[in-house]
Amino acid sequence: MGITEAFRKVQSQIVHAAMNSGRNPAHIKLVAVTKTVNMPEIIEAIQAGALILGENRVQEAQKKVKSYELGLRSEKIEWHLIGNLQKNKAKTAVELFDLIHSVDSAGLAEEVDNHARKTGKKQRILVQVKLSDEATKHGITENNLMDLLTKIAKMDCLKMEGLMTMPPYFEDPEKTRPYFRKLKQLADKAIEKGFVLYELSMGMSNDFEVAIEEGATLVRVGTAIFGERD
Ligand SMILES: *Cc1c(COP(=O)(O)O)cnc(C)c1O
């Protein structure tokens, strides 16, 4: 299957998953995950209708954003950082990305806030939550979430839009459902406490339909659009 066809298939799966769970498909945005994917394939996805591209490395994204801008393409694309961000890359991240999905500490939030202030930007962010105890996963723990949200709320140049999570991988997507449900519950709890958040970034190629059933507003899909990465 080509990229165009694969992209359209994912779009229609999103619509079906939304309708099946009584949700408005317009409330779910597809982030085409383009890490390791080359520009010609990325352009094909954009031509098929991709509006948001997700990258997990700042340097790789920098090259692509430059190349995209040099191509003087007219489509307005959003670039999202979905991977872990180190403090020393915060400046470049603020320059490149419309939305950073992976803020997971007060220190990192402050760094991003500082660079956003210098640039005169209000940086849109999500807070990444770690719901499993896998050592390899980034994210703030459930116990420290409200404290981090409170600190971020005081940072003028950040616009906190919601939460993101990356559950452990399971072959059976039903096994990820409890993680998605948990993230939604945490968001609802924060909303009850007065925080404004409306985005839930959750679900990947293997489980985005389940994530949509549990309230995802941003699904991050790579393999199902571009094929297996090397
Ligand atoms: C790679 C990646 C994805 C996409 O994974 P696929 O299984 O290829 O859809 C989503 N989110 C993050 C954070 C990733 O690093």
The ligand as a Gaussian input file, in Angstrom:
#p B3LYP/6-31G(d) Opt

LIG

0 1
 C        7.451000       6.625000      17.047000
 C        6.444000       7.237000      17.919000
 C        5.067000       7.143000      17.621000
 C        4.516000       6.418000      16.406000
 O        4.673000       5.039000      16.526000
 P        4.073000       4.039000      15.424000
 O        3.924000       2.772000      16.158000
 O        5.064000       3.992000      14.321000
 O        2.777000       4.602000      14.977000
 C        4.180000       7.780000      18.480000
 N        4.584000       8.458000      19.561000
 C        5.888000       8.566000      19.884000
 C        6.276000       9.319000      21.104000
 C        6.853000       7.954000      19.082000
 O        8.148000       8.069000      19.413000

